[in-house]
């Protein structure tokens, strides 16, 4: 892309170089500046300056000049057709999203259900173990209750006497 100086732009358009500098500053046109402070323009700036010049020749004042051209309008039928196409696509996406959300919820429900089933199995196992422990405890308690201390045949005094014979 060619770099153009102020003088080259002014010769192309047919205005004074100071006019190009004034327009650049007034409209705040972005361009490069070299080491000496000279403006450096691109090819696309020529169109912009011609657009400004055309508006000024039509009788507009500098503050009435607009840098942007009016956007070309699209026929209403074409616009409505495109808009309808966009609405159809949005509707299709909404349906896909709803289906996807339903699938995710269904998967989560199935996952939770399987976790609950596993917890119920574990709870049943714990109940079975607890019942067996309770049964063992009951039988051991019964055995302990059946085993009562033997009655003492001898009185303490008699026992002491017998033991005294065998001790030195």
C-alpha positions as CSV (number, residue, x, y, z in Angstrom):
1,X,0.0,0.0,0.0
2,X,1.4,3.3,-1.0
3,X,2.2,6.1,1.4
4,X,1.1,9.5,0.2
5,X,2.2,12.9,1.5
6,X,0.0,15.9,1.9
7,X,1.2,17.5,-1.3
8,X,0.3,14.4,-3.3
9,X,-3.2,14.2,-1.9
10,X,-3.8,17.9,-2.5
11,X,-2.7,17.6,-6.1
12,X,-5.0,14.5,-6.6
13,X,-8.0,16.4,-5.2
14,X,-7.1,19.8,-6.5
15,X,-7.0,21.8,-3.2
16,X,-4.2,23.5,-1.3
17,X,-2.0,21.3,0.9
18,X,-2.9,23.5,4.0
19,X,-6.6,22.6,3.3
20,X,-5.7,18.9,3.5
21,X,-3.9,19.6,6.8
22,X,-6.8,21.6,8.1
23,X,-9.3,18.9,7.2
24,X,-7.1,16.3,8.8
25,X,-7.0,18.2,12.1
26,X,-10.7,19.3,12.0
27,X,-12.1,15.9,11.3
28,X,-9.5,14.1,13.4
29,X,-8.5,11.8,10.5
30,X,-6.2,9.1,11.7
31,X,-2.9,8.9,9.7
32,X,0.7,8.3,10.3
33,X,3.2,11.1,11.0
34,X,6.9,10.9,10.1
35,X,9.9,12.2,12.1
36,X,9.6,15.7,10.6
37,X,5.9,15.9,11.7
38,X,4.5,15.5,8.1
39,X,1.2,13.6,7.6
40,X,1.4,10.3,5.8
41,X,-1.8,9.1,4.1
42,X,-3.0,5.9,2.5
43,X,-4.9,5.4,-0.7
44,X,-8.2,5.1,1.2
45,X,-7.7,8.7,2.5
46,X,-8.1,10.0,-1.1
47,X,-11.8,8.8,-1.1
48,X,-12.4,10.4,2.3
49,X,-11.0,13.8,1.2
50,X,-13.0,13.6,-2.1
51,X,-16.1,12.9,-0.1
52,X,-15.4,16.0,2.1
53,X,-14.7,18.1,-0.9
54,X,-18.0,17.0,-2.7
55,X,-20.1,18.0,0.4
56,X,-18.4,21.4,0.6
57,X,-19.1,21.9,-3.1
58,X,-22.7,21.1,-2.5
59,X,-22.8,24.1,-0.2
60,X,-22.5,22.5,3.2
61,X,-20.4,24.3,5.9
62,X,-17.5,22.5,7.4
63,X,-19.4,21.7,10.6
64,X,-22.2,20.1,8.5
65,X,-20.0,17.7,6.7
66,X,-20.3,14.0,7.6
67,X,-17.6,11.6,7.1
68,X,-19.8,8.5,6.7
69,X,-22.0,7.8,3.8
70,X,-25.5,6.7,4.4
71,X,-25.9,3.0,4.5
72,X,-27.6,1.5,1.5
73,X,-31.0,0.2,2.4
74,X,-32.1,-3.4,1.8
75,X,-35.5,-4.0,0.2
76,X,-38.2,-4.8,2.8
77,X,-39.0,-8.2,1.3
78,X,-35.4,-9.3,1.4
79,X,-35.0,-8.0,4.9
80,X,-38.2,-9.8,6.1
81,X,-37.1,-13.0,4.5
82,X,-33.7,-12.9,6.2
83,X,-35.4,-12.0,9.5
84,X,-37.8,-14.9,9.2
85,X,-34.9,-17.2,8.5
86,X,-33.1,-16.0,11.6
87,X,-36.3,-16.5,13.7
88,X,-36.6,-20.1,12.4
89,X,-33.0,-20.8,13.3
90,X,-33.4,-19.3,16.7
91,X,-36.5,-21.4,17.3
92,X,-34.7,-24.5,16.2
93,X,-31.8,-23.7,18.6
94,X,-34.2,-23.1,21.4
95,X,-35.8,-26.6,20.8
96,X,-32.4,-28.2,20.7
97,X,-31.5,-26.5,23.9
98,X,-34.7,-27.6,25.7
99,X,-34.1,-31.2,24.5
100,X,-30.5,-31.1,25.7
101,X,-31.6,-29.7,29.1
102,X,-34.2,-32.5,29.4
103,X,-31.6,-35.1,28.5
104,X,-29.2,-33.7,31.1
105,X,-31.9,-33.7,33.8
106,X,-33.0,-37.3,32.9
107,X,-29.4,-38.5,33.1
108,X,-29.0,-36.8,36.5
109,X,-32.2,-38.4,37.8
110,X,-31.0,-41.8,36.7
111,X,-27.7,-41.3,38.3
112,X,-29.3,-40.2,41.6
113,X,-31.6,-43.2,41.4
114,X,-28.7,-45.6,41.0
115,X,-26.9,-43.9,43.9
116,X,-30.1,-44.3,46.1
117,X,-30.4,-48.0,45.1
118,X,-26.8,-48.5,46.2
119,X,-27.4,-46.8,49.5
120,X,-30.5,-48.9,50.1
121,X,-28.5,-52.1,49.5
122,X,-25.9,-50.9,51.9
123,X,-28.6,-50.0,54.5
124,X,-30.1,-53.5,54.1
125,X,-26.6,-55.1,54.7
126,X,-26.2,-52.9,57.8
127,X,-29.6,-54.0,59.1
128,X,-28.7,-57.7,58.6
129,X,-25.4,-57.3,60.4
130,X,-27.1,-55.4,63.3
131,X,-29.7,-58.1,63.7
132,X,-27.0,-60.9,63.8
133,X,-25.0,-58.9,66.4
134,X,-28.2,-58.4,68.5
135,X,-28.9,-62.2,68.3
136,X,-25.4,-63.0,69.4
137,X,-25.6,-60.5,72.2
138,X,-28.9,-62.0,73.3
139,X,-27.6,-65.6,73.3
140,X,-24.4,-64.6,75.2
141,X,-26.5,-62.7,77.7
142,X,-28.7,-65.8,78.2
143,X,-25.6,-68.0,78.7
144,X,-24.2,-65.6,81.2
145,X,-27.6,-65.5,83.1
146,X,-27.7,-69.3,83.2
147,X,-24.2,-69.5,84.6
148,X,-24.8,-68.4,88.2
149,X,-22.1,-68.5,90.8
150,X,-21.7,-71.8,92.6
151,X,-23.0,-71.8,96.2
152,X,-20.4,-71.7,98.8
153,X,-20.2,-74.9,100.8
154,X,-17.8,-73.7,103.4
155,X,-17.8,-70.8,105.6
156,X,-14.9,-68.5,105.5
157,X,-13.6,-69.8,108.9
158,X,-13.6,-73.4,107.8
159,X,-11.8,-72.6,104.6
160,X,-9.2,-70.7,106.4
161,X,-8.5,-73.5,108.7
162,X,-8.1,-76.0,105.9
163,X,-5.8,-73.7,104.0
164,X,-3.7,-73.2,107.2
165,X,-2.8,-76.9,107.3
166,X,-1.2,-76.8,104.0
167,X,0.7,-73.7,104.4
168,X,4.0,-73.4,106.2
